[in-house]
Amino acid sequence: MTQAITEEQPRDAAAPSDTPGNPPADDGLQALLDEFDRANPQQPEPDAPEQNGQTNSADELDAFIASLDTSADKQRADELQSRVDSLQLEAHRAQELEAFKSFVDDLQSHMPPWAPPDYAEAKLKALAFDPTISLAWELRSTDRQAAKQELLRVQWELMQLQQNPTADQGRVRELQQYGAKLDVAIHANAILRQARLGIINEANKLPPPIDVEQSQIRADVAFAMKGASAPITPEPPPDLSKMSDAELRRYTLENFGF
């Protein structure tokens, strides 16, 4: 029986040992997993009711935030903002009207006495249809130095785009229009002065109104001067036969000297 045991040992030598130093393959993998679990303990997963509660809370918060867009408070806030914008616009219009009235009064003071009292206002309102003059009035308070710097930037960008054959032509037109507006802003005051001077020069060419009384006086004086320049016809000689002796002597003395 000893011999049988000795011969069976070589067949078992290749099999993995069951000793603690050499555990089976499955036991070794499980040991590694157990060690990883001990080093990285997992947090307990919340129960299903808690997860549903958190989800419901997030949904309620989102719904509340969304409801703010249509809430009565927001509508009132929008209405108030609209009123503020309207008041600011009205205030701006009032300031512009006051500035225009002051400009008209100053210009009318330079009109000749025979110009109509609303001559300057009528001429300025007609010029409002000129887009350049209208834009110059709107931009008259623009910072000229800032406008010059901005115009240089626009010109530089335009130069770069014009050198690029694939440049966006819409952007080119946009910059050109913007540059033209900046140019008007820079020369706004000069444009308004030129328009003002043109109105004054045009008013000075108006003929003065006809004064009927003065015209009649001039006509009378002219007629009198024309009558005085007519040739004087000699008076007919007196009838000497009808003179008395005294009249005859006086006539002879005045006309003949004896």
The 8 nearest C-alpha neighbors of each residue, nearest first, counted from 0:
[[1, 3, 2, 4, 5, 6, 7, 8],
 [2, 0, 4, 3, 5, 6, 7, 8],
 [1, 3, 5, 0, 4, 6, 7, 8],
 [4, 2, 0, 6, 1, 5, 7, 8],
 [3, 5, 1, 7, 2, 6, 8, 0],
 [6, 4, 2, 3, 7, 8, 1, 9],
 [5, 7, 3, 4, 8, 2, 9, 10],
 [6, 8, 4, 5, 10, 9, 3, 11],
 [7, 9, 11, 10, 5, 6, 12, 4],
 [10, 8, 12, 11, 7, 6, 13, 5],
 [9, 11, 8, 12, 7, 13, 14, 6],
 [10, 12, 8, 14, 9, 13, 7, 15],
 [13, 11, 9, 14, 10, 8, 15, 16],
 [12, 14, 11, 10, 15, 9, 16, 8],
 [15, 13, 11, 12, 16, 10, 17, 9],
 [16, 14, 13, 17, 23, 21, 12, 22],
 [15, 17, 18, 21, 14, 22, 23, 12],
 [16, 18, 22, 21, 15, 19, 23, 20],
 [17, 19, 20, 16, 21, 22, 23, 15],
 [18, 20, 21, 22, 17, 16, 23, 26],
 [21, 19, 18, 22, 17, 16, 23, 27],
 [20, 22, 19, 18, 16, 17, 23, 15],
 [23, 21, 19, 17, 26, 27, 20, 18],
 [22, 24, 26, 25, 27, 21, 15, 17],
 [25, 23, 27, 26, 28, 22, 15, 29],
 [26, 24, 28, 27, 23, 29, 22, 30],
 [25, 27, 29, 23, 24, 28, 22, 30],
 [28, 26, 30, 24, 29, 25, 22, 23],
 [29, 27, 31, 30, 25, 26, 32, 24],
 [28, 30, 32, 26, 31, 27, 33, 25],
 [31, 29, 27, 33, 28, 32, 34, 26],
 [30, 32, 34, 28, 33, 29, 35, 27],
 [33, 31, 29, 35, 34, 30, 36, 28],
 [32, 34, 30, 36, 31, 35, 29, 37],
 [33, 35, 31, 37, 32, 36, 30, 38],
 [36, 34, 38, 32, 37, 33, 39, 31],
 [35, 37, 39, 33, 34, 38, 40, 32],
 [36, 38, 34, 35, 39, 40, 33, 32],
 [39, 37, 35, 36, 40, 34, 33, 41],
 [40, 38, 36, 37, 35, 41, 34, 42],
 [39, 41, 36, 37, 38, 42, 35, 43],
 [42, 40, 39, 43, 36, 44, 37, 38],
 [43, 41, 44, 40, 45, 39, 36, 46],
 [42, 44, 41, 45, 46, 40, 47, 49],
 [43, 45, 42, 46, 41, 47, 50, 49],
 [46, 44, 49, 43, 47, 50, 48, 42],
 [45, 47, 49, 48, 44, 50, 43, 51],
 [46, 48, 50, 49, 51, 45, 52, 44],
 [47, 49, 51, 50, 46, 52, 45, 53],
 [50, 48, 52, 51, 47, 46, 45, 53],
 [51, 49, 47, 53, 52, 48, 54, 46],
 [50, 52, 54, 48, 49, 53, 55, 47],
 [51, 53, 49, 55, 50, 54, 56, 48],
 [54, 52, 56, 50, 55, 51, 57, 49],
 [55, 53, 51, 57, 56, 52, 58, 50],
 [54, 56, 58, 52, 53, 57, 51, 59],
 [57, 55, 59, 53, 58, 54, 52, 60],
 [58, 56, 60, 54, 59, 55, 61, 53],
 [59, 57, 55, 61, 56, 60, 62, 54],
 [58, 60, 62, 56, 57, 61, 63, 55],
 [61, 59, 63, 57, 62, 58, 56, 64],
 [62, 60, 58, 64, 63, 59, 65, 57],
 [61, 63, 59, 65, 60, 64, 66, 58],
 [62, 64, 66, 60, 65, 61, 59, 67],
 [65, 63, 61, 67, 66, 62, 60, 68],
 [64, 66, 62, 67, 63, 68, 61, 69],
 [67, 65, 63, 68, 64, 69, 70, 62],
 [66, 68, 70, 64, 65, 69, 63, 73],
 [69, 67, 66, 70, 65, 73, 64, 74],
 [68, 70, 67, 66, 71, 73, 74, 65],
 [69, 71, 67, 72, 73, 68, 66, 74],
 [70, 72, 74, 73, 75, 69, 67, 76],
 [73, 71, 75, 70, 74, 76, 67, 69],
 [74, 72, 76, 75, 70, 71, 77, 68],
 [75, 73, 71, 77, 76, 72, 78, 70],
 [74, 76, 78, 72, 73, 77, 71, 79],
 [75, 77, 73, 79, 74, 78, 80, 72],
 [78, 76, 74, 80, 75, 79, 73, 81],
 [79, 77, 75, 81, 76, 80, 74, 82],
 [80, 78, 82, 76, 81, 77, 75, 83],
 [79, 81, 83, 77, 82, 78, 76, 84],
 [82, 80, 78, 84, 79, 83, 77, 85],
 [81, 83, 85, 79, 80, 84, 86, 78],
 [82, 84, 80, 86, 85, 81, 87, 79],
 [83, 85, 81, 87, 82, 86, 88, 80],
 [86, 84, 82, 88, 83, 87, 89, 81],
 [87, 85, 89, 83, 88, 84, 90, 82],
 [86, 88, 90, 84, 85, 89, 83, 91],
 [89, 87, 85, 91, 86, 90, 84, 92],
 [88, 90, 92, 86, 91, 87, 93, 85],
 [91, 89, 87, 93, 92, 88, 86, 94],
 [92, 90, 88, 94, 89, 93, 87, 95],
 [93, 91, 89, 95, 94, 90, 96, 88],
 [92, 94, 90, 96, 91, 95, 89, 97],
 [93, 95, 97, 91, 92, 96, 98, 90],
 [96, 94, 92, 98, 97, 93, 99, 91],
 [97, 95, 99, 93, 98, 94, 100, 92],
 [98, 96, 100, 94, 99, 95, 93, 101],
 [97, 99, 95, 101, 96, 100, 94, 102],
 [100, 98, 102, 96, 101, 97, 95, 103],
 [101, 99, 103, 97, 102, 98, 96, 104],
 [100, 102, 98, 104, 99, 103, 97, 105],
 [101, 103, 99, 105, 100, 104, 98, 106],
 [104, 102, 100, 106, 101, 105, 120, 107],
 [105, 103, 107, 101, 106, 102, 100, 108],
 [104, 106, 108, 102, 103, 107, 101, 109],
 [105, 107, 103, 108, 104, 109, 119, 102],
 [108, 106, 104, 110, 119, 109, 105, 103],
 [107, 109, 105, 106, 110, 104, 111, 103],
 [110, 108, 107, 106, 111, 199, 105, 112],
 [109, 111, 107, 108, 114, 199, 202, 112],
 [110, 112, 114, 113, 203, 109, 202, 108],
 [113, 111, 114, 110, 115, 207, 116, 109],
 [112, 114, 111, 207, 115, 208, 110, 205],
 [113, 115, 111, 112, 110, 116, 118, 202],
 [116, 114, 118, 117, 113, 112, 119, 110],
 [117, 115, 118, 114, 107, 119, 120, 113],
 [118, 116, 120, 115, 119, 121, 107, 114],
 [117, 119, 115, 121, 120, 116, 122, 114],
 [120, 118, 122, 107, 121, 117, 103, 106],
 [119, 121, 123, 117, 122, 118, 103, 124],
 [122, 120, 124, 118, 119, 123, 117, 125],
 [121, 123, 125, 119, 120, 124, 118, 126],
 [124, 122, 126, 120, 125, 121, 119, 127],
 [123, 125, 127, 121, 126, 122, 120, 128],
 [124, 126, 122, 123, 127, 128, 121, 129],
 [125, 127, 123, 128, 129, 124, 122, 132],
 [128, 126, 124, 133, 125, 129, 123, 132],
 [129, 127, 126, 130, 125, 133, 124, 132],
 [128, 130, 126, 127, 132, 131, 133, 125],
 [131, 129, 133, 132, 134, 128, 127, 135],
 [130, 132, 134, 133, 129, 135, 183, 190],
 [133, 131, 135, 134, 129, 130, 136, 127],
 [132, 134, 130, 136, 127, 135, 131, 129],
 [135, 133, 137, 131, 136, 132, 130, 138],
 [134, 136, 187, 132, 138, 133, 137, 139],
 [137, 135, 139, 133, 134, 138, 132, 187],
 [136, 138, 134, 135, 139, 133, 140, 187],
 [139, 137, 135, 184, 141, 140, 136, 134],
 [138, 140, 187, 136, 141, 135, 137, 188],
 [141, 139, 138, 142, 137, 184, 187, 136],
 [142, 140, 138, 139, 143, 184, 146, 185],
 [141, 143, 145, 144, 146, 140, 185, 184],
 [144, 142, 146, 185, 145, 141, 147, 184],
 [145, 143, 147, 146, 142, 148, 185, 149],
 [144, 146, 148, 147, 142, 143, 149, 141],
 [145, 147, 143, 149, 144, 148, 181, 150],
 [146, 148, 150, 144, 145, 149, 143, 151],
 [149, 147, 151, 145, 150, 146, 144, 152],
 [148, 150, 146, 152, 151, 147, 145, 153],
 [149, 151, 153, 147, 152, 148, 178, 146],
 [152, 150, 154, 148, 149, 153, 155, 147],
 [151, 153, 149, 155, 150, 154, 156, 148],
 [152, 154, 150, 156, 155, 151, 157, 149],
 [153, 155, 157, 151, 152, 156, 150, 158],
 [156, 154, 158, 152, 157, 153, 151, 159],
 [157, 155, 159, 153, 158, 154, 160, 152],
 [158, 156, 154, 160, 159, 155, 161, 153],
 [157, 159, 155, 161, 156, 160, 154, 162],
 [158, 160, 156, 162, 157, 161, 155, 163],
 [161, 159, 157, 163, 162, 158, 166, 156],
 [162, 160, 158, 163, 159, 157, 164, 166],
 [161, 163, 160, 159, 164, 158, 166, 157],
 [162, 164, 160, 166, 161, 165, 159, 158],
 [165, 163, 166, 162, 161, 160, 167, 168],
 [166, 164, 163, 167, 160, 168, 162, 161],
 [167, 165, 163, 160, 164, 168, 161, 171],
 [166, 168, 170, 169, 171, 165, 160, 164],
 [169, 167, 171, 170, 166, 172, 173, 165],
 [168, 170, 172, 171, 167, 173, 174, 166],
 [169, 171, 173, 168, 167, 172, 174, 166],
 [170, 172, 168, 174, 169, 173, 175, 157],
 [173, 171, 175, 169, 174, 170, 176, 168],
 [172, 174, 170, 176, 171, 175, 177, 169],
 [175, 173, 177, 171, 172, 176, 178, 170],
 [176, 174, 172, 178, 177, 173, 171, 179],
 [177, 175, 179, 173, 178, 174, 172, 180],
 [176, 178, 174, 180, 175, 179, 173, 181],
 [177, 179, 181, 175, 180, 176, 174, 150],
 [180, 178, 182, 176, 181, 177, 175, 183],
 [179, 181, 177, 183, 178, 182, 184, 176],
 [180, 182, 184, 178, 183, 179, 146, 150],
 [181, 183, 179, 185, 184, 180, 178, 186],
 [184, 182, 180, 186, 181, 185, 187, 135],
 [185, 183, 181, 187, 138, 182, 186, 141],
 [184, 186, 143, 182, 183, 187, 146, 181],
 [185, 187, 183, 189, 184, 188, 190, 182],
 [188, 186, 135, 184, 190, 139, 183, 189],
 [187, 189, 191, 190, 186, 139, 192, 135],
 [188, 190, 192, 186, 191, 187, 193, 194],
 [191, 189, 187, 193, 188, 192, 186, 194],
 [190, 192, 194, 188, 193, 189, 195, 187],
 [193, 191, 195, 189, 194, 190, 196, 188],
 [192, 194, 196, 190, 195, 191, 189, 197],
 [193, 195, 191, 197, 192, 196, 190, 198],
 [194, 196, 192, 198, 193, 197, 191, 199],
 [197, 195, 199, 193, 198, 194, 192, 200],
 [196, 198, 194, 200, 195, 199, 201, 193],
 [199, 197, 201, 195, 196, 200, 202, 194],
 [198, 200, 196, 202, 201, 197, 110, 203],
 [201, 199, 203, 197, 202, 198, 196, 204],
 [200, 202, 198, 204, 199, 203, 197, 205],
 [203, 201, 199, 204, 205, 200, 198, 110],
 [202, 204, 200, 201, 205, 111, 199, 110],
 [205, 203, 202, 201, 206, 200, 199, 207],
 [204, 206, 202, 203, 207, 201, 114, 113],
 [207, 205, 204, 208, 203, 113, 209, 202],
 [208, 206, 113, 205, 209, 114, 112, 111],
 [207, 209, 206, 210, 113, 205, 114, 211],
 [210, 208, 211, 207, 214, 213, 206, 212],
 [209, 211, 213, 212, 214, 208, 215, 207],
 [212, 210, 214, 213, 209, 215, 216, 208],
 [213, 211, 215, 214, 210, 216, 217, 209],
 [214, 212, 216, 210, 215, 211, 217, 209],
 [213, 215, 211, 217, 212, 216, 210, 218],
 [216, 214, 218, 212, 213, 217, 219, 211],
 [215, 217, 213, 219, 218, 214, 220, 212],
 [218, 216, 220, 214, 215, 219, 221, 213],
 [217, 219, 215, 221, 216, 220, 214, 222],
 [220, 218, 222, 216, 221, 217, 215, 223],
 [219, 221, 223, 217, 222, 218, 224, 216],
 [220, 222, 224, 218, 219, 223, 225, 217],
 [221, 223, 225, 219, 220, 224, 218, 226],
 [224, 222, 226, 220, 225, 221, 219, 227],
 [223, 225, 221, 227, 226, 222, 220, 228],
 [224, 226, 222, 228, 223, 227, 221, 229],
 [227, 225, 223, 228, 224, 229, 222, 221],
 [228, 226, 224, 225, 229, 223, 230, 222],
 [227, 229, 225, 226, 224, 230, 231, 223],
 [230, 228, 226, 227, 231, 225, 224, 232],
 [231, 229, 232, 228, 227, 226, 233, 225],
 [230, 232, 229, 233, 228, 227, 234, 226],
 [231, 233, 230, 234, 235, 229, 228, 236],
 [234, 232, 235, 231, 236, 230, 237, 229],
 [233, 235, 236, 232, 237, 231, 238, 230],
 [234, 236, 233, 237, 238, 232, 239, 231],
 [237, 235, 234, 238, 239, 233, 250, 254],
 [238, 236, 239, 235, 241, 242, 234, 240],
 [237, 239, 240, 241, 236, 242, 235, 247],
 [238, 240, 242, 241, 237, 247, 243, 236],
 [241, 239, 238, 242, 243, 237, 247, 244],
 [240, 242, 239, 238, 243, 237, 247, 246],
 [243, 241, 239, 246, 240, 247, 244, 238],
 [244, 242, 246, 245, 247, 241, 240, 239],
 [243, 245, 247, 246, 248, 242, 249, 241],
 [246, 244, 248, 247, 243, 249, 242, 250],
 [247, 245, 249, 243, 248, 244, 242, 250],
 [246, 248, 244, 250, 245, 249, 242, 243],
 [247, 249, 251, 245, 250, 246, 252, 244],
 [250, 248, 252, 246, 251, 247, 253, 245],
 [249, 251, 247, 253, 252, 248, 254, 246],
 [252, 250, 248, 255, 254, 249, 253, 247],
 [251, 253, 256, 257, 249, 250, 255, 254],
 [254, 252, 250, 251, 256, 255, 249, 257],
 [255, 253, 251, 252, 256, 250, 257, 249],
 [254, 256, 251, 252, 257, 253, 250, 249],
 [257, 255, 252, 253, 254, 251, 250, 249],
 [256, 252, 255, 251, 253, 248, 254, 249]]
